[in-house]
C-alpha cells in the first residue's frame, strides 16, 4: 500500500484531511522547444500515483490510491453515511475523482451519491482564478442539493486534488444550507503546496 502523510485541510467542514502533499519539491529547470516551462519535480508516493492517474490516464494507479484512502478513513473513525465526490470541473475521457470515489465507496461499503449535488450553472475552472474571494464568488449559488438524499446524513466529501478548498467550501455550504445534512467531513487524495 502507498505510504501517506495525512495533512489537515482547512474549510467549513467538521474536519478534513489530504493523504499527503502532491509534490515534495519542484524546481524550474528551463523551457522546452515550445517555450513551456520545465520543472524537476519530486512527488510524494500518493502524489505520484495521482499524477499518473489524473495526467497520464494510468488507471492502474487507482487501486493503490483507493487502498490508502480506505485504510485512512477506517483509522479516522468517522461514521459517514455516504460518499459524495466533488463534481468534476473539466471534461475528460474519464474522471479520476469519480473512478476513485467508486472504488472508495466499494471498499468502505458506503453508498456513493453521484446525483446528490448538481451544478446549476457553469463556472470557470477555479484553478485559473488566483484570489480566494473571487473563487468563492465564482462558485456562489453554483450547486443544487437534493435534500431528500442527504438530509440528516453525515457526508464524506471527496476530491482528488485539494488546492484552495474553495469548491469544497461552496459544496459544504450548499450541503448544510440546502441539504440540512448532519455534518460534512472532507477528504482529498493530495494537497498542493500552494493555494493557487
N, CA and C atoms as an extended XYZ file, in Angstrom:
588
Properties=species:S:1:pos:R:3:atomname:S:1:resname:S:1:resid:I:1 pbc="F F F"
N         0.853       -1.191        0.000 N   UNK     1
C         0.000        0.000        0.000 CA  UNK     1
C         0.888        1.239        0.000 C   UNK     1
N         0.445        2.264       -0.689 N   UNK     2
C         1.202        3.509       -0.785 CA  UNK     2
C         1.327        4.167        0.580 C   UNK     2
N         2.494        4.749        0.837 N   UNK     3
C         2.684        5.470        2.092 CA  UNK     3
C         1.966        6.814        2.010 C   UNK     3
N         1.464        7.259        3.149 N   UNK     4
C         0.764        8.541        3.217 CA  UNK     4
C         1.284        9.334        4.415 C   UNK     4
N         1.028       10.621        4.390 N   UNK     5
C         1.390       11.528        5.470 CA  UNK     5
C         0.223       12.505        5.619 C   UNK     5
N        -0.863       12.103        6.314 N   UNK     6
C        -2.078       12.924        6.352 CA  UNK     6
C        -1.846       14.349        6.859 C   UNK     6
N        -2.508       15.289        6.191 N   UNK     7
C        -2.392       16.717        6.467 CA  UNK     7
C        -3.796       17.281        6.642 C   UNK     7
N        -4.000       18.066        7.687 N   UNK     8
C        -5.299       18.732        7.860 CA  UNK     8
C        -5.519       19.733        6.734 C   UNK     8
N        -6.745       19.774        6.235 N   UNK     9
C        -7.107       20.775        5.233 CA  UNK     9
C        -8.165       21.695        5.840 C   UNK     9
N        -7.953       23.011        5.743 N   UNK    10
C        -8.894       23.961        6.348 CA  UNK    10
C       -10.136       24.141        5.492 C   UNK    10
N       -11.257       24.346        6.159 N   UNK    11
C       -12.507       24.590        5.452 CA  UNK    11
C       -13.663       24.633        6.427 C   UNK    11
N       -14.873       24.815        5.916 N   UNK    12
C       -16.040       24.941        6.782 CA  UNK    12
C       -16.722       23.605        7.064 C   UNK    12
N       -16.004       22.506        6.915 N   UNK    13
C       -16.478       21.173        7.282 CA  UNK    13
C       -16.036       20.875        8.710 C   UNK    13
N       -16.542       19.769        9.270 N   UNK    14
C       -16.157       19.408       10.634 CA  UNK    14
C       -14.659       19.177       10.758 C   UNK    14
N       -14.118       18.388        9.862 N   UNK    15
C       -12.702       18.065        9.861 CA  UNK    15
C       -12.359       17.547        8.473 C   UNK    15
N       -11.173       17.875        8.000 N   UNK    16
C       -10.776       17.420        6.678 CA  UNK    16
C        -9.301       17.095        6.612 C   UNK    16
N        -8.960       16.149        5.737 N   UNK    17
C        -7.577       15.723        5.543 CA  UNK    17
C        -7.289       15.495        4.071 C   UNK    17
N        -6.029       15.702        3.717 N   UNK    18
C        -5.468       15.194        2.467 CA  UNK    18
C        -4.497       14.101        2.887 C   UNK    18
N        -4.357       13.087        2.055 N   UNK    19
C        -3.482       11.969        2.425 CA  UNK    19
C        -2.011       12.362        2.418 C   UNK    19
N        -1.640       13.364        1.635 N   UNK    20
C        -0.254       13.843        1.606 CA  UNK    20
C        -0.196       15.059        0.697 C   UNK    20
N         0.959       15.733        0.679 N   UNK    21
C         1.180       16.773       -0.319 CA  UNK    21
C         1.322       16.112       -1.679 C   UNK    21
N         0.947       16.849       -2.708 N   UNK    22
C         1.071       16.320       -4.062 CA  UNK    22
C         2.545       16.260       -4.470 C   UNK    22
N         3.276       17.352       -4.233 N   UNK    23
C         4.696       17.392       -4.555 CA  UNK    23
C         5.521       17.634       -3.302 C   UNK    23
N         6.731       17.102       -3.294 N   UNK    24
C         7.664       17.338       -2.199 CA  UNK    24
C         8.526       18.557       -2.503 C   UNK    24
N         8.923       18.703       -3.757 N   UNK    25
C         9.587       19.917       -4.222 CA  UNK    25
C         9.539       19.949       -5.750 C   UNK    25
N         9.680       21.158       -6.268 N   UNK    26
C         9.666       21.341       -7.708 CA  UNK    26
C        10.588       22.508       -8.039 C   UNK    26
N        11.509       22.279       -8.980 N   UNK    27
C        12.479       23.304       -9.335 CA  UNK    27
C        12.428       23.560      -10.837 C   UNK    27
N        12.348       24.839      -11.183 N   UNK    28
C        12.343       25.246      -12.582 CA  UNK    28
C        13.718       24.943      -13.182 C   UNK    28
N        13.713       24.268      -14.356 N   UNK    29
C        15.000       23.915      -14.988 CA  UNK    29
C        15.162       24.504      -16.395 C   UNK    29
N        14.155       25.182      -16.905 N   UNK    30
C        14.272       25.790      -18.226 CA  UNK    30
C        12.977       25.694      -19.010 C   UNK    30
N        13.090       25.865      -20.312 N   UNK    31
C        11.929       25.815      -21.203 CA  UNK    31
C        12.139       24.741      -22.269 C   UNK    31
N        11.036       24.164      -22.724 N   UNK    32
C        11.139       23.198      -23.818 CA  UNK    32
C        11.177       23.946      -25.155 C   UNK    32
N        11.189       23.187      -26.251 N   UNK    33
C        11.312       23.807      -27.575 CA  UNK    33
C        10.102       24.668      -27.951 C   UNK    33
N         8.989       24.530      -27.186 N   UNK    34
C         7.788       25.326      -27.460 CA  UNK    34
C         7.674       26.525      -26.519 C   UNK    34
N         8.669       26.688      -25.655 N   UNK    35
C         8.649       27.793      -24.704 CA  UNK    35
C         7.914       27.496      -23.407 C   UNK    35
N         7.479       26.246      -23.229 N   UNK    36
C         6.793       25.873      -21.994 CA  UNK    36
C         7.807       25.616      -20.888 C   UNK    36
N         7.487       26.039      -19.661 N   UNK    37
C         8.430       25.808      -18.567 CA  UNK    37
C         8.569       24.317      -18.246 C   UNK    37
N         9.769       23.924      -17.848 N   UNK    38
C        10.055       22.547      -17.453 CA  UNK    38
C        10.503       22.568      -15.992 C   UNK    38
N         9.983       21.631      -15.219 N   UNK    39
C        10.324       21.550      -13.806 CA  UNK    39
C        10.867       20.170      -13.474 C   UNK    39
N        11.809       20.121      -12.560 N   UNK    40
C        12.258       18.870      -11.967 CA  UNK    40
C        11.421       18.720      -10.702 C   UNK    40
N        10.480       17.793      -10.724 N   UNK    41
C         9.505       17.665       -9.647 CA  UNK    41
C         9.624       16.317       -8.964 C   UNK    41
N         9.654       16.359       -7.640 N   UNK    42
C         9.586       15.129       -6.852 CA  UNK    42
C         8.234       15.105       -6.153 C   UNK    42
N         7.485       14.057       -6.385 N   UNK    43
C         6.152       13.920       -5.799 CA  UNK    43
C         6.184       12.946       -4.630 C   UNK    43
N         5.212       13.106       -3.734 N   UNK    44
C         5.022       12.103       -2.691 CA  UNK    44
C         4.600       10.803       -3.380 C   UNK    44
N         4.628        9.693       -2.672 N   UNK    45
C         4.247        8.424       -3.299 CA  UNK    45
C         2.800        8.470       -3.775 C   UNK    45
N         1.898        8.960       -2.930 N   UNK    46
C         0.483        9.030       -3.326 CA  UNK    46
C         0.296       10.129       -4.381 C   UNK    46
N         1.118       11.185       -4.314 N   UNK    47
C         1.078       12.244       -5.320 CA  UNK    47
C         1.482       11.736       -6.689 C   UNK    47
N         2.496       10.859       -6.721 N   UNK    48
C         2.923       10.287       -7.992 CA  UNK    48
C         1.839        9.383       -8.573 C   UNK    48
N         1.192        8.613       -7.710 N   UNK    49
C         0.090        7.758       -8.177 CA  UNK    49
C        -1.039        8.604       -8.757 C   UNK    49
N        -1.393        9.692       -8.054 N   UNK    50
C        -2.463       10.559       -8.550 CA  UNK    50
C        -2.051       11.247       -9.852 C   UNK    50
N        -0.805       11.668       -9.940 N   UNK    51
C        -0.307       12.285      -11.173 CA  UNK    51
C        -0.451       11.312      -12.345 C   UNK    51
N        -0.044       10.073      -12.134 N   UNK    52
C        -0.157        9.060      -13.195 CA  UNK    52
C        -1.611        8.862      -13.607 C   UNK    52
N        -2.513        8.799      -12.621 N   UNK    53
C        -3.929        8.590      -12.922 CA  UNK    53
C        -4.536        9.811      -13.614 C   UNK    53
N        -4.322       10.971      -13.030 N   UNK    54
C        -5.014       12.188      -13.470 CA  UNK    54
C        -4.443       12.765      -14.764 C   UNK    54
N        -3.118       12.724      -14.911 N   UNK    55
C        -2.498       13.408      -16.045 CA  UNK    55
C        -1.911       12.477      -17.103 C   UNK    55
N        -1.765       11.208      -16.776 N   UNK    56
C        -1.240       10.235      -17.735 CA  UNK    56
C        -2.266        9.143      -18.064 C   UNK    56
N        -3.476        9.254      -17.483 N   UNK    57
C        -4.567        8.288      -17.709 CA  UNK    57
C        -4.144        6.852      -17.390 C   UNK    57
N        -3.276        6.693      -16.386 N   UNK    58
C        -2.815        5.374      -15.953 CA  UNK    58
C        -3.761        4.847      -14.879 C   UNK    58
N        -4.786        4.137      -15.318 N   UNK    59
C        -5.811        3.650      -14.383 CA  UNK    59
C        -5.276        2.605      -13.415 C   UNK    59
N        -4.110        2.030      -13.711 N   UNK    60
C        -3.547        1.036      -12.801 CA  UNK    60
C        -3.144        1.665      -11.468 C   UNK    60
N        -2.995        2.986      -11.418 N   UNK    61
C        -2.631        3.671      -10.176 CA  UNK    61
C        -3.813        3.797       -9.219 C   UNK    61
N        -5.033        3.632       -9.712 N   UNK    62
C        -6.226        3.873       -8.898 CA  UNK    62
C        -6.337        2.923       -7.699 C   UNK    62
N        -6.034        1.646       -7.885 N   UNK    63
C        -6.209        0.686       -6.799 CA  UNK    63
C        -5.387        1.030       -5.570 C   UNK    63
N        -4.126        1.420       -5.768 N   UNK    64
C        -3.286        1.779       -4.621 CA  UNK    64
C        -3.803        3.029       -3.917 C   UNK    64
N        -4.293        3.990       -4.681 N   UNK    65
C        -4.862        5.204       -4.086 CA  UNK    65
C        -6.085        4.842       -3.247 C   UNK    65
N        -6.965        4.029       -3.799 N   UNK    66
C        -8.188        3.625       -3.095 CA  UNK    66
C        -7.840        2.866       -1.814 C   UNK    66
N        -6.880        1.944       -1.894 N   UNK    67
C        -6.468        1.184       -0.702 CA  UNK    67
C        -5.988        2.124        0.399 C   UNK    67
N        -5.130        3.084        0.037 N   UNK    68
C        -4.592        4.024        1.015 CA  UNK    68
C        -5.693        4.896        1.609 C   UNK    68
N        -6.606        5.381        0.764 N   UNK    69
C        -7.704        6.230        1.241 CA  UNK    69
C        -8.643        5.458        2.162 C   UNK    69
N        -8.989        4.243        1.783 N   UNK    70
C        -9.899        3.431        2.607 CA  UNK    70
C        -9.257        3.106        3.951 C   UNK    70
N        -7.988        2.766        3.945 N   UNK    71
C        -7.278        2.474        5.189 CA  UNK    71
C        -7.283        3.698        6.110 C   UNK    71
N        -7.049        4.870        5.513 N   UNK    72
C        -7.053        6.094        6.317 CA  UNK    72
C        -8.434        6.363        6.905 C   UNK    72
N        -9.484        6.248        6.116 N   UNK    73
C       -10.836        6.532        6.612 CA  UNK    73
C       -11.198        5.572        7.743 C   UNK    73
N       -10.810        4.313        7.621 N   UNK    74
C       -11.086        3.360        8.709 CA  UNK    74
C       -10.384        3.785        9.997 C   UNK    74
N        -9.141        4.222        9.901 N   UNK    75
C        -8.395        4.670       11.097 CA  UNK    75
C        -8.927        5.996       11.634 C   UNK    75
N        -9.482        6.826       10.771 N   UNK    76
C       -10.013        8.132       11.145 CA  UNK    76
C       -11.197        7.967       12.097 C   UNK    76
N       -11.904        6.879       11.981 N   UNK    77
C       -13.031        6.519       12.854 CA  UNK    77
C       -14.209        7.497       12.768 C   UNK    77
N       -14.421        8.062       11.605 N   UNK    78
C       -15.638        8.839       11.396 CA  UNK    78
C       -16.702        7.871       10.894 C   UNK    78
N       -17.935        8.269       10.961 N   UNK    79
C       -19.043        7.404       10.551 CA  UNK    79
C       -19.892        8.083        9.476 C   UNK    79
N       -19.348        8.211        8.267 N   UNK    80
C       -20.150        8.829        7.209 CA  UNK    80
C       -21.267        7.888        6.750 C   UNK    80
N       -22.345        8.493        6.298 N   UNK    81
C       -23.464        7.726        5.752 CA  UNK    81
C       -23.336        7.537        4.251 C   UNK    81
N       -22.568        8.422        3.601 N   UNK    82
C       -22.396        8.328        2.154 CA  UNK    82
C       -21.162        9.102        1.731 C   UNK    82
N       -20.697        8.775        0.533 N   UNK    83
C       -19.565        9.489       -0.071 CA  UNK    83
C       -20.091       10.316       -1.232 C   UNK    83
N       -19.676       11.571       -1.247 N   UNK    84
C       -20.094       12.485       -2.299 CA  UNK    84
C       -18.843       13.053       -2.960 C   UNK    84
N       -18.561       12.654       -4.199 N   UNK    85
C       -17.395       13.222       -4.893 CA  UNK    85
C       -17.679       14.640       -5.375 C   UNK    85
N       -16.643       15.459       -5.354 N   UNK    86
C       -16.754       16.808       -5.894 CA  UNK    86
C       -17.020       16.679       -7.398 C   UNK    86
N       -18.065       17.336       -7.901 N   UNK    87
C       -18.332       17.252       -9.345 CA  UNK    87
C       -17.138       17.762      -10.156 C   UNK    87
N       -16.673       16.992      -11.143 N   UNK    88
C       -15.519       17.411      -11.942 CA  UNK    88
C       -15.796       18.719      -12.673 C   UNK    88
N       -14.750       19.561      -12.765 N   UNK    89
C       -14.917       20.851      -13.431 CA  UNK    89
C       -14.449       20.817      -14.880 C   UNK    89
N       -13.738       19.770      -15.243 N   UNK    90
C       -13.163       19.685      -16.586 CA  UNK    90
C       -13.625       18.393      -17.254 C   UNK    90
N       -13.952       18.464      -18.535 N   UNK    91
C       -14.344       17.266      -19.278 CA  UNK    91
C       -13.105       16.458      -19.636 C   UNK    91
N       -13.159       15.165      -19.342 N   UNK    92
C       -12.068       14.252      -19.675 CA  UNK    92
C       -12.693       12.975      -20.214 C   UNK    92
N       -11.872       12.142      -20.830 N   UNK    93
C       -12.366       10.842      -21.294 CA  UNK    93
C       -12.861       10.004      -20.128 C   UNK    93
N       -12.183       10.108      -18.998 N   UNK    94
C       -12.676        9.505      -17.760 CA  UNK    94
C       -12.357       10.473      -16.638 C   UNK    94
N       -13.146       10.425      -15.584 N   UNK    95
C       -12.993       11.349      -14.472 CA  UNK    95
C       -12.278       10.656      -13.318 C   UNK    95
N       -11.027       11.023      -13.044 N   UNK    96
C       -10.288       10.370      -11.959 CA  UNK    96
C       -11.000       10.426      -10.612 C   UNK    96
N       -11.600       11.572      -10.280 N   UNK    97
C       -12.257       11.680       -8.976 CA  UNK    97
C       -13.423       10.696       -8.867 C   UNK    97
N       -14.141       10.485       -9.955 N   UNK    98
C       -15.274        9.555       -9.921 CA  UNK    98
C       -14.800        8.109       -9.850 C   UNK    98
N       -13.752        7.781      -10.586 N   UNK    99
C       -13.178        6.440      -10.527 CA  UNK    99
C       -12.724        6.118       -9.106 C   UNK    99
N       -12.026        7.053       -8.474 N   UNK   100
C       -11.549        6.849       -7.106 CA  UNK   100
C       -12.704        6.788       -6.109 C   UNK   100
N       -13.702        7.641       -6.287 N   UNK   101
C       -14.854        7.648       -5.376 CA  UNK   101
C       -15.618        6.328       -5.446 C   UNK   101
N       -15.785        5.780       -6.653 N   UNK   102
C       -16.432        4.470       -6.801 CA  UNK   102
C       -15.662        3.409       -6.025 C   UNK   102
N       -14.344        3.397       -6.198 N   UNK   103
C       -13.515        2.416       -5.506 CA  UNK   103
C       -13.555        2.574       -4.006 C   UNK   103
N       -13.498        3.821       -3.528 N   UNK   104
C       -13.519        4.090       -2.090 CA  UNK   104
C       -14.856        3.673       -1.479 C   UNK   104
N       -15.944        4.009       -2.138 N   UNK   105
C       -17.269        3.617       -1.634 CA  UNK   105
C       -17.388        2.102       -1.544 C   UNK   105
N       -16.902        1.392       -2.561 N   UNK   106
C       -16.961       -0.076       -2.559 CA  UNK   106
C       -16.125       -0.647       -1.415 C   UNK   106
N       -14.903       -0.114       -1.217 N   UNK   107
C       -14.026       -0.610       -0.143 CA  UNK   107
C       -14.629       -0.381        1.239 C   UNK   107
N       -15.312        0.748        1.412 N   UNK   108
C       -15.861        1.090        2.721 CA  UNK   108
C       -17.288        0.589        2.913 C   UNK   108
N       -17.883        0.052        1.851 N   UNK   109
C       -19.259       -0.427        1.951 CA  UNK   109
C       -20.262        0.702        2.173 C   UNK   109
N       -19.994        1.853        1.547 N   UNK   110
C       -20.862        3.020        1.695 CA  UNK   110
C       -21.506        3.367        0.362 C   UNK   110
N       -22.702        3.953        0.404 N   UNK   111
C       -23.300        4.410       -0.846 CA  UNK   111
C       -22.522        5.589       -1.418 C   UNK   111
N       -22.477        5.633       -2.733 N   UNK   112
C       -21.852        6.733       -3.456 CA  UNK   112
C       -22.988        7.538       -4.074 C   UNK   112
N       -23.037        8.821       -3.768 N   UNK   113
C       -24.137        9.639       -4.281 CA  UNK   113
C       -23.624       10.563       -5.377 C   UNK   113
N       -23.887       10.187       -6.615 N   UNK   114
C       -23.435       10.978       -7.755 CA  UNK   114
C       -24.430       12.058       -8.158 C   UNK   114
N       -25.670       11.937       -7.675 N   UNK   115
C       -26.672       12.939       -8.052 CA  UNK   115
C       -27.204       13.723       -6.849 C   UNK   115
N       -26.486       13.689       -5.742 N   UNK   116
C       -26.891       14.465       -4.563 CA  UNK   116
C       -26.694       15.959       -4.791 C   UNK   116
N       -25.684       16.287       -5.579 N   UNK   117
C       -25.371       17.684       -5.881 CA  UNK   117
C       -25.207       17.814       -7.387 C   UNK   117
N       -25.821       18.835       -7.948 N   UNK   118
C       -25.649       19.120       -9.371 CA  UNK   118
C       -25.227       20.573       -9.537 C   UNK   118
N       -24.441       20.814      -10.579 N   UNK   119
C       -24.086       22.186      -10.910 CA  UNK   119
C       -25.261       22.789      -11.655 C   UNK   119
N       -25.721       23.940      -11.198 N   UNK   120
C       -26.873       24.576      -11.838 CA  UNK   120
C       -26.472       25.688      -12.789 C   UNK   120
N       -25.190       26.022      -12.758 N   UNK   121
C       -24.692       26.999      -13.725 CA  UNK   121
C       -23.216       26.732      -13.978 C   UNK   121
N       -22.780       27.118      -15.138 N   UNK   122
C       -21.373       26.939      -15.482 CA  UNK   122
C       -20.482       27.823      -14.629 C   UNK   122
N       -19.333       27.313      -14.308 N   UNK   123
C       -18.350       28.091      -13.544 CA  UNK   123
C       -16.998       27.951      -14.229 C   UNK   123
N       -16.178       28.965      -14.098 N   UNK   124
C       -14.827       28.830      -14.648 CA  UNK   124
C       -14.034       27.843      -13.787 C   UNK   124
N       -12.955       27.292      -14.326 N   UNK   125
C       -12.084       26.448      -13.515 CA  UNK   125
C       -11.447       27.338      -12.461 C   UNK   125
N       -11.700       27.020      -11.191 N   UNK   126
C       -11.213       27.907      -10.135 CA  UNK   126
C        -9.693       27.911      -10.036 C   UNK   126
N        -9.030       26.896      -10.573 N   UNK   127
C        -7.559       26.914      -10.530 CA  UNK   127
C        -6.993       28.065      -11.366 C   UNK   127
N        -7.825       28.622      -12.266 N   UNK   128
C        -7.384       29.748      -13.084 CA  UNK   128
C        -7.764       31.100      -12.477 C   UNK   128
N        -8.351       31.078      -11.272 N   UNK   129
C        -8.686       32.306      -10.539 CA  UNK   129
C        -7.748       32.351       -9.339 C   UNK   129
N        -6.997       33.429       -9.196 N   UNK   130
C        -5.906       33.438       -8.227 CA  UNK   130
C        -6.236       34.068       -6.881 C   UNK   130
N        -7.393       34.685       -6.734 N   UNK   131
C        -7.766       35.271       -5.448 CA  UNK   131
C        -8.900       34.441       -4.852 C   UNK   131
N        -8.718       34.045       -3.579 N   UNK   132
C        -9.679       33.153       -2.929 CA  UNK   132
C       -11.100       33.741       -2.935 C   UNK   132
N       -11.235       35.036       -2.621 N   UNK   133
C       -12.561       35.666       -2.594 CA  UNK   133
C       -13.241       35.602       -3.957 C   UNK   133
N       -12.450       35.734       -5.020 N   UNK   134
C       -13.022       35.649       -6.374 CA  UNK   134
C       -13.407       34.209       -6.709 C   UNK   134
N       -12.661       33.250       -6.177 N   UNK   135
C       -13.036       31.837       -6.374 CA  UNK   135
C       -14.380       31.566       -5.712 C   UNK   135
N       -14.532       32.032       -4.475 N   UNK   136
C       -15.794       31.831       -3.745 CA  UNK   136
C       -16.943       32.502       -4.488 C   UNK   136
N       -16.714       33.725       -4.973 N   UNK   137
C       -17.762       34.447       -5.714 CA  UNK   137
C       -18.149       33.693       -6.986 C   UNK   137
N       -17.167       33.098       -7.665 N   UNK   138
C       -17.447       32.359       -8.901 CA  UNK   138
C       -18.294       31.115       -8.631 C   UNK   138
N       -18.209       30.587       -7.416 N   UNK   139
C       -18.940       29.359       -7.065 CA  UNK   139
C       -20.252       29.623       -6.330 C   UNK   139
N       -20.528       30.886       -6.013 N   UNK   140
C       -21.741       31.238       -5.276 CA  UNK   140
C       -22.987       30.770       -6.035 C   UNK   140
N       -23.840       30.043       -5.352 N   UNK   141
C       -25.099       29.522       -5.900 CA  UNK   141
C       -24.906       28.678       -7.155 C   UNK   141
N       -23.755       28.013       -7.261 N   UNK   142
C       -23.477       27.179       -8.430 CA  UNK   142
C       -23.996       25.757       -8.276 C   UNK   142
N       -24.374       25.360       -7.045 N   UNK   143
C       -24.753       23.976       -6.787 CA  UNK   143
C       -26.177       23.872       -6.246 C   UNK   143
N       -26.836       22.812       -6.657 N   UNK   144
C       -28.166       22.482       -6.143 CA  UNK   144
C       -28.070       21.126       -5.437 C   UNK   144
N       -28.595       21.056       -4.235 N   UNK   145
C       -28.525       19.838       -3.427 CA  UNK   145
C       -29.897       19.173       -3.378 C   UNK   145
N       -29.928       17.861       -3.602 N   UNK   146
C       -31.173       17.099       -3.449 CA  UNK   146
C       -31.339       16.767       -1.974 C   UNK   146
N       -32.117       17.596       -1.306 N   UNK   147
C       -32.296       17.491        0.143 CA  UNK   147
C       -32.764       16.113        0.571 C   UNK   147
N       -33.635       15.512       -0.204 N   UNK   148
C       -34.189       14.206        0.170 CA  UNK   148
C       -33.119       13.115        0.270 C   UNK   148
N       -31.998       13.315       -0.414 N   UNK   149
C       -30.938       12.302       -0.413 CA  UNK   149
C       -29.918       12.491        0.705 C   UNK   149
N       -29.841       13.702        1.263 N   UNK   150
C       -28.770       13.977        2.228 CA  UNK   150
C       -29.249       14.476        3.600 C   UNK   150
N       -30.484       14.889        3.707 N   UNK   151
C       -30.956       15.494        4.953 CA  UNK   151
C       -30.698       14.569        6.147 C   UNK   151
N       -30.079       15.124        7.178 N   UNK   152
C       -29.819       14.381        8.404 CA  UNK   152
C       -28.696       13.364        8.310 C   UNK   152
N       -27.970       13.349        7.203 N   UNK   153
C       -26.918       12.356        6.999 CA  UNK   153
C       -25.535       12.993        7.129 C   UNK   153
N       -24.552       12.169        7.470 N   UNK   154
C       -23.161       12.607        7.553 CA  UNK   154
C       -22.498       12.285        6.208 C   UNK   154
N       -21.933       13.302        5.591 N   UNK   155
C       -21.389       13.197        4.241 CA  UNK   155
C       -19.860       13.239        4.288 C   UNK   155
N       -19.232       12.329        3.553 N   UNK   156
C       -17.796       12.401        3.313 CA  UNK   156
C       -17.622       13.001        1.922 C   UNK   156
N       -17.202       14.257        1.880 N   UNK   157
C       -16.974       14.972        0.633 CA  UNK   157
C       -15.576       14.605        0.145 C   UNK   157
N       -15.473       14.125       -1.090 N   UNK   158
C       -14.220       13.550       -1.576 CA  UNK   158
C       -13.748       14.248       -2.847 C   UNK   158
N       -12.449       14.578       -2.876 N   UNK   159
C       -11.856       15.153       -4.084 CA  UNK   159
C       -10.476       14.537       -4.290 C   UNK   159
N        -9.977       14.638       -5.502 N   UNK   160
C        -8.653       14.069       -5.750 CA  UNK   160
C        -7.537       15.036       -5.374 C   UNK   160
N        -7.662       16.316       -5.740 N   UNK   161
C        -6.590       17.281       -5.516 CA  UNK   161
C        -7.140       18.529       -4.827 C   UNK   161
N        -6.621       18.833       -3.642 N   UNK   162
C        -7.054       19.999       -2.868 CA  UNK   162
C        -6.077       21.132       -3.116 C   UNK   162
N        -6.611       22.256       -3.591 N   UNK   163
C        -5.755       23.415       -3.832 CA  UNK   163
C        -6.106       24.494       -2.811 C   UNK   163
N        -7.132       25.275       -3.026 N   UNK   164
C        -7.529       26.329       -2.075 CA  UNK   164
C        -8.688       25.879       -1.192 C   UNK   164
N        -9.438       24.895       -1.665 N   UNK   165
C       -10.612       24.441       -0.908 CA  UNK   165
C       -11.884       25.198       -1.234 C   UNK   165
N       -11.822       26.129       -2.185 N   UNK   166
C       -12.988       26.959       -2.495 CA  UNK   166
C       -14.180       26.125       -2.962 C   UNK   166
N       -13.938       25.145       -3.828 N   UNK   167
C       -15.044       24.323       -4.328 CA  UNK   167
C       -15.632       23.477       -3.204 C   UNK   167
N       -14.768       22.866       -2.399 N   UNK   168
C       -15.265       22.050       -1.284 CA  UNK   168
C       -16.007       22.912       -0.255 C   UNK   168
N       -15.522       24.147       -0.030 N   UNK   169
C       -16.224       25.066        0.876 CA  UNK   169
C       -17.620       25.393        0.338 C   UNK   169
N       -17.712       25.693       -0.962 N   UNK   170
C       -19.007       26.024       -1.568 CA  UNK   170
C       -19.965       24.839       -1.487 C   UNK   170
N       -19.433       23.637       -1.720 N   UNK   171
C       -20.277       22.438       -1.616 CA  UNK   171
C       -20.720       22.193       -0.182 C   UNK   171
N       -19.826       22.384        0.773 N   UNK   172
C       -20.181       22.194        2.182 CA  UNK   172
C       -21.278       23.175        2.587 C   UNK   172
N       -21.127       24.417        2.157 N   UNK   173
C       -22.157       25.433        2.449 CA  UNK   173
C       -23.503       25.014        1.873 C   UNK   173
N       -23.506       24.555        0.629 N   UNK   174
C       -24.754       24.115       -0.001 CA  UNK   174
C       -25.341       22.901        0.712 C   UNK   174
N       -24.484       21.955        1.099 N   UNK   175
C       -24.970       20.761        1.805 CA  UNK   175
C       -25.597       21.135        3.147 C   UNK   175
N       -24.981       22.075        3.856 N   UNK   176
C       -25.517       22.499        5.154 CA  UNK   176
C       -26.798       23.311        5.000 C   UNK   176
N       -26.786       24.277        4.080 N   UNK   177
C       -27.927       25.187        3.960 CA  UNK   177
C       -29.097       24.580        3.194 C   UNK   177
N       -28.829       23.985        2.040 N   UNK   178
C       -29.909       23.411        1.229 CA  UNK   178
C       -30.258       21.989        1.655 C   UNK   178
N       -29.228       21.220        1.996 N   UNK   179
C       -29.436       19.806        2.270 CA  UNK   179
C       -29.711       19.460        3.707 C   UNK   179
N       -29.427       20.411        4.609 N   UNK   180
C       -29.630       20.180        6.051 CA  UNK   180
C       -28.996       18.858        6.493 C   UNK   180
N       -27.722       18.682        6.109 N   UNK   181
C       -27.000       17.468        6.482 CA  UNK   181
C       -26.662       17.489        7.966 C   UNK   181
N       -26.348       16.319        8.514 N   UNK   182
C       -25.938       16.225        9.919 CA  UNK   182
C       -24.491       16.663       10.087 C   UNK   182
N       -23.700       16.588        9.027 N   UNK   183
C       -22.306       17.006        9.096 CA  UNK   183
C       -21.575       16.666        7.821 C   UNK   183
N       -20.465       17.367        7.600 N   UNK   184
C       -19.633       17.127        6.423 CA  UNK   184
C       -18.190       16.951        6.887 C   UNK   184
N       -17.553       15.893        6.405 N   UNK   185
C       -16.122       15.682        6.550 CA  UNK   185
C       -15.536       15.766        5.146 C   UNK   185
N       -14.275       16.162        5.049 N   UNK   186
C       -13.644       16.331        3.738 CA  UNK   186
C       -12.396       15.473        3.638 C   UNK   186
N       -12.241       14.823        2.500 N   UNK   187
C       -11.053       14.025        2.233 CA  UNK   187
C       -10.583       14.293        0.810 C   UNK   187
N        -9.287       14.578        0.670 N   UNK   188
C        -8.666       14.718       -0.642 CA  UNK   188
C        -7.486       13.760       -0.712 C   UNK   188
N        -7.177       13.304       -1.895 N   UNK   189
C        -6.044       12.406       -2.053 CA  UNK   189
C        -4.760       13.164       -1.769 C   UNK   189
N        -4.579       14.319       -2.427 N   UNK   190
C        -3.378       15.117       -2.175 CA  UNK   190
C        -3.743       16.593       -2.056 C   UNK   190
N        -2.773       17.327       -1.520 N   UNK   191
C        -2.907       18.769       -1.382 CA  UNK   191
C        -1.720       19.429       -2.050 C   UNK   191
N        -1.981       20.511       -2.799 N   UNK   192
C        -0.881       21.251       -3.393 CA  UNK   192
C        -0.190       22.054       -2.298 C   UNK   192
N         1.056       22.423       -2.541 N   UNK   193
C         1.784       23.252       -1.566 CA  UNK   193
C         1.330       24.693       -1.645 C   UNK   193
N         0.794       25.092       -2.787 N   UNK   194
C         0.296       26.450       -2.978 CA  UNK   194
C        -1.215       26.415       -3.016 C   UNK   194
N        -1.858       27.462       -2.510 N   UNK   195
C        -3.315       27.560       -2.542 CA  UNK   195
C        -3.804       28.129       -3.871 C   UNK   195
N        -2.895       28.424       -4.791 N   UNK   196
C        -3.298       28.983       -6.093 CA  UNK   196
C        -3.701       27.906       -7.046 C   UNK   196
